[in-house]
Amino acid sequence: MSYDGIVTHAMVREWNQAFVGGRIQKIHQPTQALLRLDIFNERKTETLILSTAGNSPYGMISNTKPENPQTPPQFCMILRKHLQNGKITTIKQQGLDRIFQFNIQSYNELGEAVEFSLIVELTGKYSNIVLVDETGKIVGAQKRMSKDFFASRLIYPGLPYEPMVTEKKNLLDCTIAIDETEVGTKLQKWLLAEYEGFGPLFCREICLIAGIDANKPRSSLTEEERQQLEKTLKDFQVKLQQGEFTPTIAIENGKDKAFHAYTLNHLGLPTESMPTMNETVARFVGNQEQEGPARALESQLLQVLKTRIDRAESKRGKMMEEYHDSLDREHNRLYGDLLSAHGHAIHRGQKEAVVQNYFEEDAPDITIPLDEKKDARQNAAHYYKVYQKKKNRESILEERIPETDREIAFLKQALHDTKMAKTPAEFREVQSLLVQEGYLKQQGKKKKESLSKPMRFTSSDGFLIFVGKNHAQNDELTMRFANRDDLFFHAKDVPGSHVILRTDGREVPEQTIQETAILAALYSSEGEEEYVLVDYTEKKNVKKAKKAAPGMVYYEDYKTIQVNLKDAQPLKGE
C-alpha cells in the first residue's frame, strides 16, 4: 500500500479539521490490530479506523463499522478508562514520517483534568498504537515490544516513551541542496534513504517529473540534472507547506492499483481524481478488503494445485520408470527355461551358470547370475516369478498411467482456471470443483450460488463467441449451451478455455474462424506464446467420458490452425 509520510501529512491536515475539539464517544478494538474511535464533533459522529496489520497499516475515516468481539481486549479497556469522553485538542505528525499523535484532554477518577497522547506508528511490521500520559510514560500499548522484538526501543507500560529517531531530512523544513557525491546508489533508492516519509511510488514520481531515470546512479547526475531535481523537490516542498494535494487513484484493468496524495503518472495508468485524501484511502482500502478473501482463496488454490501437480508428475515419472523396467522381462523367462533344462548340471553354491541357449540359432553360451544359496530349480522359480511380476505390473501401469495423465490434465486446467478467475464467485467455483474431486475439504455448509457468466464477444462478421473462464463455465457452454452445429475451439493439448462460436446454421467466414481461434489461444496456458495451435470442430464431435470432471472433454474429426498472437488484434469483450 502507498500509505507513506506524504499521504499521512495530507490525512493529518484533514483530521485536524474534522476532529480537533471533538470528543471520543466510543472506543472499540474489533481485532488485535484494528482500533475504532467514534468521535463526535460539530453535531455529527465520525468513525476513525486505525489499522496496524501486516505491512499495510493505515488510518482513515470510515463509513463501515467493524464487528466487535464479545470481550474487549485489555488495550481497549485501558483506552476506555483513560480516553472515553476525552476531548481532542491537537493532532500532530512526527516530522514527515508515518507517525502521528492525538493529544487528548481527559479527567481522572478525582475529576482532575489530565493530558494523554495516543501515538500511532504506521511503520510497517513494527506498527503500533501507544497511550502515553502527561509525564511521557507509557500507559498501554497495542503491541508490547521487547529488545528481542525490536532492539532499539522498548514499548512496555511504565517505561518512558522513546520516539523513533531518524537522520532523514524533513522536506517540510529542510534546505534543499544536492551536492556532488561518489555514492553509486540508484537515484530512487537515494531519495528513499535521504528524505523522511518518502515512499517508493513518490520517489519514482519525483524522478519522472525531474526527467531523470529512477535507476540512474546518484553519483552520475549531471549538473543540469541536479538542478532539475532540486527544482522538483522545492516545488513539492511548497505544495506540502501550503497543503496543496491532488489525491488520485491509479486504475488497472478496472481495479484500483495504487493511490497517493499526488498523481502517479510514472505508473502509466489511467487515474481518477478524488475529493479528499481520506476518501481516496477509504475507497482503496474498502476495495482491497472486499478482494481480500478472494486473494486469500486464490493463494490457497494456487498452493494446493501446484503441490498436487508436482506430486502427480513425480508419481508419473516413477511409474514410467517402472513401466519401462516391466517391458524388459523376457530375459527373466529365458533364464528360467534354461535353468530348468540344465538343472542336472547346476549345483547349489554356484554364483553363475554358463549354459547353451537352445532358443537361438547355433545355441551360443549364455551366463546366468545365480543365488548361491538356491539350487537350479529354486533359481528358475525366482526368474519365473520376476517375469510374472513385471508382466502383471505392466498391465496395472497401462491403466494407472493414463489415469495419472488425466489427473495432471485436470489439475493443470484447474490451475489455469484459477489464474483466469477475477471475482470471488469464480474463485469459489474452482474451489467447489476441487472439493468435489477430493482435493480440498468442504469448510462449513455449502452455499448454493448462481453460475458466473462466460465472456462474450462479437466477430467482425457479426457472429457471437463465448469464452469459458473455468471448468463450470466450460461445462455449461459446451455440454448444455452450444448447439450441435456450433463450432468448438480449444488450444491444442494444453489447458485452456472452451470457446463456442454460435453459427445459427450459417456458413462461417474464415475471418471469424481466425478471430475465434485467437481467443482460444489467448485464454489458454500458452496465451503469452507467439504461435499457438488451436483445434476446432463442430460441437457434435465433442464428447465427455463417463465420470469425467466438469469441463474435461475429448473431441474427434477436428481441424488445427496456427495463430500468431504477436501480430494479432484480439476482439474486445462486451
WOCORJO-V758836 format. One record per pair of residues at least 6 apart in sequence whose C-alpha atoms are under 8 Angstrom apart, sorted by sequence separation. I is the first residue (numbers start at 1). J is the second residue. If there is no record, write none. Layout:
# WOCORJO-V758836
i=<I	I>
j=<J	J>
This chain:
# WOCORJO-V758836
i=<29	30	39	40	51	52	93	94	107	108	121	122	132	133	147	155	192	207	208	239	250	251	274	357	358	421	434	435	458	459	468	490	491	521	522	526	28	29	38	39	50	51	93	94	106	107	120	121	131	132	146	147	191	192	207	249	250	251	264	346	356	357	435	457	458	467	490	545	27	28	38	39	50	51	92	93	105	106	120	121	130	131	132	145	146	154	192	249	250	263	356	357	371	456	457	490	544	545	27	28	38	39	50	91	92	105	106	120	130	131	145	146	153	249	250	356	357	370	418	431	456	457	468	489	490	544	545	27	37	38	49	50	91	92	105	106	119	120	130	131	144	145	146	204	249	355	356	456	478	488	489	543	544	26	27	36	37	48	49	91	104	105	118	119	130	144	145	189	192	248	249	354	355	455	456	466	488	489	521	542	543	25	26	36	37	48	49	90	91	103	104	118	119	129	130	143	144	188	191	247	248	354	355	418	454	455	488	489	521	542	543	24	25	26	36	48	49	89	90	103	104	118	119	128	129	212	247	248	342	354	355	417	454	455	487	488	521	542	24	25	35	36	47	48	88	89	90	103	104	117	118	128	129	141	189	247	248	249	250	353	354	454	455	486	487	520	541	542	24	25	34	35	46	47	88	89	102	103	116	117	128	141	188	210	246	247	248	352	353	454	486	487	501	541	23	24	34	35	46	47	88	89	101	102	116	117	140	141	188	245	246	247	248	261	352	353	414	486	487	541	22	23	34	46	87	88	101	102	116	117	138	140	211	245	246	250	252	338	352	353	486	499	517	22	23	33	34	47	86	87	101	115	116	138	139	210	251	252	338	351	352	482	485	486	537	22	33	34	86	87	100	101	115	138	139	188	210	250	251	338	351	352	454	483	485	486	537	19	21	22	33	86	99	100	114	137	138	187	250	251	338	350	351	453	478	482	485	499	537	538	19	20	83	85	86	99	100	137	138	250	251	259	350	351	451	452	477	499	537	19	84	99	137	138	207	210	249	250	259	349	350	451	478	498	536	537	18	83	98	99	137	138	206	209	248	249	349	474	477	497	535	536	82	98	99	136	137	171	248	249	348	349	425	474	496	535	536	82	98	136	168	169	170	171	248	249	259	348	349	474	496	535	82	168	169	170	187	188	206	247	248	258	348	349	426	497	534	535	168	169	170	187	188	206	246	247	348	425	470	489	490	496	497	533	534	168	186	187	190	246	247	256	347	348	469	489	496	533	534	132	186	187	247	346	347	468	491	495	496	533	534	166	186	187	247	346	467	468	490	491	494	495	532	533	186	187	249	256	467	468	489	490	494	531	532	185	186	248	467	494	531	532	83	184	185	247	335	343	466	467	491	531	532	183	184	185	343	465	466	530	531	183	184	249	465	466	530	531	30	183	184	340	465	529	530	30	31	181	182	339	340	464	465	528	529	30	31	181	339	433	463	464	527	29	30	180	463	464	28	29	339	340	430	463	492	32	339	429	430	491	492	491	492	521	29	336	337	429	491	492	522	28	29	336	426	490	491	517	521	335	336	489	490	518	336	489	490	517	518	29	179	336	489	518	28	178	335	336	421	461	488	489	11	27	178	420	421	463	487	488	514	333	420	461	487	488	518	332	333	460	461	465	487	488	519	27	79	178	332	417	418	460	467	486	487	518	519	3	27	177	417	459	467	485	486	3	26	176	332	333	416	417	484	485	488	1	3	332	484	485	515	414	459	483	484	515	27	176	208	329	330	414	459	482	483	26	176	208	329	413	24	25	26	205	24	25	205	24	78	205	329	478	23	24	78	202	204	329	23	24	201	327	23	24	58	326	327	22	23	57	75	172	325	326	21	22	57	75	171	20	21	57	75	326	327	20	21	56	172	326	492	19	20	55	172	20	52	54	55	57	323	20	54	323	52	53	16	53	96	323	16	52	95	96	475	15	52	96	474	475	52	95	474	475	319	472	473	12	416	471	472	12	416	471	12	320	470	471	319	413	412	413	9	8	316	409	9	8	12	316	8	316	6	8	5	6	8	5	312	4	5	4	312	313	312	97	98	309	96	97	95	96	309	308	309	305	305	416	33	305	306	416	32	305	437	459	302	458	301	457	457	458	302	457	458	301	433	456	457	455	456	455	298	294	298	294	297	301	293	297	291	294	304	410	410	5	6	5	6	4	5	4	5	4	3	2	2	61	60	62	60	61	60	13	10	10	10	7	7	6	2	1	2	3	2	14	14	11	10	11	7>
j=<35	36	45	46	57	58	99	100	113	114	127	128	138	139	153	161	198	213	214	245	256	257	280	363	364	427	440	441	464	465	474	496	497	527	528	532	35	36	45	46	57	58	100	101	113	114	127	128	138	139	153	154	198	199	214	256	257	258	271	353	363	364	442	464	465	474	497	552	35	36	46	47	58	59	100	101	113	114	128	129	138	139	140	153	154	162	200	257	258	271	364	365	379	464	465	498	552	553	36	37	47	48	59	100	101	114	115	129	139	140	154	155	162	258	259	365	366	379	427	440	465	466	477	498	499	553	554	37	47	48	59	60	101	102	115	116	129	130	140	141	154	155	156	214	259	365	366	466	488	498	499	553	554	37	38	47	48	59	60	102	115	116	129	130	141	155	156	200	203	259	260	365	366	466	467	477	499	500	532	553	554	37	38	48	49	60	61	102	103	115	116	130	131	141	142	155	156	200	203	259	260	366	367	430	466	467	500	501	533	554	555	37	38	39	49	61	62	102	103	116	117	131	132	141	142	225	260	261	355	367	368	430	467	468	500	501	534	555	38	39	49	50	61	62	102	103	104	117	118	131	132	142	143	155	203	261	262	263	264	367	368	468	469	500	501	534	555	556	39	40	49	50	61	62	103	104	117	118	131	132	143	156	203	225	261	262	263	367	368	469	501	502	516	556	39	40	50	51	62	63	104	105	117	118	132	133	156	157	204	261	262	263	264	277	368	369	430	502	503	557	39	40	51	63	104	105	118	119	133	134	155	157	228	262	263	267	269	355	369	370	503	516	534	40	41	51	52	65	104	105	119	133	134	156	157	228	269	270	356	369	370	500	503	504	555	41	52	53	105	106	119	120	134	157	158	207	229	269	270	357	370	371	473	502	504	505	556	39	41	42	53	106	119	120	134	157	158	207	270	271	358	370	371	473	498	502	505	519	557	558	40	41	104	106	107	120	121	158	159	271	272	280	371	372	472	473	498	520	558	41	106	121	159	160	229	232	271	272	281	371	372	473	500	520	558	559	41	106	121	122	160	161	229	232	271	272	372	497	500	520	558	559	106	122	123	160	161	195	272	273	372	373	449	498	520	559	560	107	123	161	193	194	195	196	273	274	284	373	374	499	521	560	108	194	195	196	213	214	232	273	274	284	374	375	452	523	560	561	195	196	197	214	215	233	273	274	375	452	497	516	517	523	524	560	561	196	214	215	218	274	275	284	375	376	497	517	524	561	562	161	215	216	276	375	376	497	520	524	525	562	563	196	216	217	277	376	497	498	520	521	524	525	562	563	217	218	280	287	498	499	520	521	525	562	563	217	218	280	499	526	563	564	116	217	218	280	368	376	499	500	524	564	565	217	218	219	377	499	500	564	565	218	219	284	500	501	565	566	66	219	220	376	501	565	566	67	68	218	219	376	377	501	502	565	566	68	69	219	377	471	501	502	565	68	69	219	502	503	68	69	379	380	470	503	532	73	380	470	471	532	533	533	534	563	72	379	380	472	534	535	565	72	73	380	470	534	535	561	565	380	381	534	535	563	382	535	536	563	564	76	226	383	536	565	76	226	383	384	469	509	536	537	60	76	227	469	470	512	536	537	563	383	470	511	537	538	568	383	384	511	512	516	538	539	570	79	131	230	384	469	470	512	519	538	539	570	571	56	80	230	470	512	520	538	539	57	80	230	386	387	470	471	538	539	542	56	58	387	539	540	570	470	515	539	540	571	84	233	265	386	387	471	516	539	540	84	234	266	387	471	83	84	85	264	84	85	265	85	139	266	390	539	85	86	140	264	266	391	86	87	264	390	87	88	122	390	391	87	88	122	140	237	390	391	87	88	123	141	237	87	88	124	142	393	394	88	89	124	240	394	560	88	89	124	241	90	122	124	125	127	393	91	125	394	124	125	90	127	170	397	91	127	170	171	550	91	128	172	550	551	129	172	551	552	397	550	551	91	495	550	551	92	496	551	93	401	551	552	401	495	495	496	93	93	401	495	96	96	100	404	97	405	96	98	96	97	99	97	404	97	98	98	407	408	408	196	197	408	196	197	196	197	411	411	412	411	412	524	142	414	415	525	142	415	549	571	415	571	415	571	572	573	418	573	574	418	550	573	574	573	574	574	418	423	427	424	427	431	424	428	424	427	439	549	552	196	197	197	198	197	198	198	199	199	199	199	201	278	278	282	281	282	282	243	243	245	261	260	261	261	258	258	259	260	260	277	278	277	277	278	277>
